[in-house]
Amino acid sequence: MLIALRRILIGTSQFYYNRHMDTLVDDLSQRLAQRIRLERDGRGWSLAELAERAGVSKATISKIERAEVSPTAVVLVRLASAFDLTLAGLMLRAEGEGERLSRAATQPVWRDSETGYLRRQVFSRPDHPVELVRVELPPKQSVTLPASSYAHIRQLVWVLNGSLVITEGGARHALGPGDCLGFGSPAETTFANETNTGCIYVVALARS
């Protein structure tokens, strides 16, 4: 009797475990389908264009995006490469949920010990194409970022307080409170506060 009961309990536990794993797999498949469609749409690519870049048939990609089939690892690698992502990067974007509400108390903050540049990540989610960053740049300080920092993204800067000078690929832009600059092609860019008071600005980034 006890042996029979034990078998029933083990069988029941295994059933619920398998159901749980199936649910996780199905959920990830749905997220991958949505992520692949979002990555394609975000680049303005047609199914045919993605198929050509990835070396995967248009029919297969269409079925994957509708979650009618689960992509193999080889297909996922090809799709990730077409998006200029690693497989891990694509999976991270598919799995990432996080909170849609970004509380001020939990927003990551980083300070550059050399310049005092303070960077607050206001909003960032793997499944969202837009990021918001708030920066405080102390007086008489500057930060220079290489052109590679702007590959595959579009960016604009909106000054909230103080004055900011942005030198983008040799072009100099002086911004005051309320001014907003949209960036051009990737180029080495310097953010400088040439005044004796602090400057606060917001950076909005979107993957292009």
Order of alpha helices (4+ residues) and beta strands (2+ residues): alpha-alpha-alpha-alpha-alpha-beta-beta-beta-beta-beta-beta-beta-beta-beta-beta
